[in-house]
C-alpha cells in the first residue's frame, strides 16, 4: 500500500502550493486565535488548513458567540445548562466532570476534565 495516503501521512506531507508552485510543509495555522494543523507555502505564505481541523475550528468559533443559558436550582445545588454549540465544540462526553472557579464577580471559569486515555 505504498501509494495510499493515510491520514497520518497526509498531515506530515509537503504539498505544492496552488498559488505559486512553491513547497508547502506542515505548519500551525491560526484562525482567530485557534491553532489548526495545515500547510504554509515558504514562497508566498499561502495557507491551507486540514479539513478535520477546519470542522473543529468552526465548532469552536460558533461556540464563542455569546448565547443565553439557563441557571436553575436542583436540590441544594445550582445548575447551569450549557448551549449545544459549546458541548459540541468541547467534545464533551456526558456525564462528565469539571473544575469551577470565579474570575471576577461576573465571570465563571469552568475547566473541563478530560478522561485519561
C-alpha positions in Angstrom: 0.0 0.0 0.0 2.8 2.3 -0.9 0.8 4.8 -2.9 -2.1 5.1 -0.4 -2.2 8.4 1.5 -3.3 7.7 5.1 -4.5 10.5 7.4 -1.2 10.4 9.3 0.9 10.6 6.1 -1.3 13.4 4.9 -0.6 15.5 8.0 3.1 15.2 7.6 3.3 15.5 3.8 4.7 18.5 2.0 2.5 19.8 -0.8 2.9 22.1 -3.9 1.3 25.5 -3.4 -1.7 26.0 -5.7 -1.0 29.8 -5.8 2.7 29.9 -6.7 4.0 26.3 -7.1 6.3 26.6 -4.1 6.7 24.0 -1.3 4.1 23.9 1.5 5.4 22.0 4.5 3.1 21.2 7.5 2.7 24.2 9.8 0.4 25.6 12.5 -2.1 27.9 11.1 -4.1 30.3 13.3 -7.7 31.4 12.6 -8.9 33.9 15.2 -6.5 32.6 17.7 -7.5 28.9 17.2 -4.4 26.8 16.3 -5.0 24.4 13.4 -2.9 21.9 11.5 -2.2 22.9 8.0 0.4 23.9 5.4 2.1 27.2 4.7 3.9 27.9 1.5 7.5 29.0 2.0 7.5 31.1 -1.1 4.2 33.1 -0.9 2.8 32.4 2.6 -0.4 30.9 1.2 -2.1 28.7 4.0 -4.1 25.6 3.6 -6.0 24.1 6.6 -6.7 20.4 7.3 -10.4 19.6 6.7 -10.7 17.8 10.0 -9.2 20.8 11.9 -11.4 23.3 10.0 -14.6 21.5 11.1 -13.3 21.6 14.8 -12.4 25.3 14.4 -15.8 26.1 13.0 -17.4 24.5 16.1 -15.1 26.5 18.4 -15.8 29.8 16.6 -19.6 29.2 16.7 -19.3 28.4 20.5 -17.6 31.7 21.1 -20.7 33.6 20.3 -22.5 34.8 23.4 -25.6 32.7 24.0 -28.2 32.7 26.7 -28.1 29.8 29.2 -30.3 28.7 31.9 -29.4 28.9 35.6 -31.7 26.8 37.8 -31.9 25.2 41.2 -31.6 21.5 41.6 -31.8 20.2 45.1 -29.3 22.1 47.2 -27.2 22.9 44.1 -27.4 25.5 41.3 -27.3 24.1 37.7 -26.1 25.8 34.6 -27.2 24.5 31.2 -24.5 24.7 28.5 -25.6 25.6 24.9 -25.3 22.7 22.5 -22.7 24.6 20.4 -20.4 24.7 23.5 -20.9 21.0 24.2 -20.1 20.1 20.6 -17.0 22.4 20.4 -15.5 20.9 23.6 -16.4 17.3 22.5 -17.8 16.7 25.9 -18.6 13.1 26.9 -21.6 13.0 29.3 -21.8 12.7 32.2 -18.5 14.5 32.8 -16.6 16.5 35.4 -15.0 19.9 35.5 -13.5 22.4 37.9 -15.2 25.7 38.5 -13.7 29.0 39.9 -14.7 32.7 40.0 -12.5 35.1 37.9 -14.4 38.2 39.0 -18.0 38.9 40.2 -19.4 38.4 36.7 -17.2 35.7 35.2 -17.2 31.9 36.0 -14.3 29.8 34.7 -15.1 26.1 34.0 -12.2 23.8 33.2 -13.3 20.5 31.6 -11.6 17.4 33.0 -10.6 15.1 30.1 -10.8 11.3 30.6 -7.3 9.8 30.6 -6.8 7.6 27.5 
